[in-house]
């Protein structure tokens, strides 16, 4: 799951994702984005606020639910410019062995 969000909502998104089953994330700070309207400037300085990019690898069957909860609690549809989230299929990943046991336990509980 990729989330691009105003920095004021980063903690909310991370906490929400964890409550919904995500086991971790990576946050890239100080990203800049533009929507339909170009950012406002004053004497060459952008007045747009900072954005963060949050990356999460989650179990495939949980991803849509986590995505929807993030968007709902973050009020992405109600507050334009607040954030955007989407999911990308990952074919393979290495370096997650410490999280695999936790993910397997959560999957067993749901089945």
Secondary structure, DSSP 4 states (H G I P E B T S, - for coil): -EEEEEGGGHHHHHHHHHHTT----EEEEEE----SSPPPEETTEE-PPPEEEEE----HHHHHHHHHHHHHHHTTTTSTTSEEEE----S---S-HHHHHHHHHHHHHH-
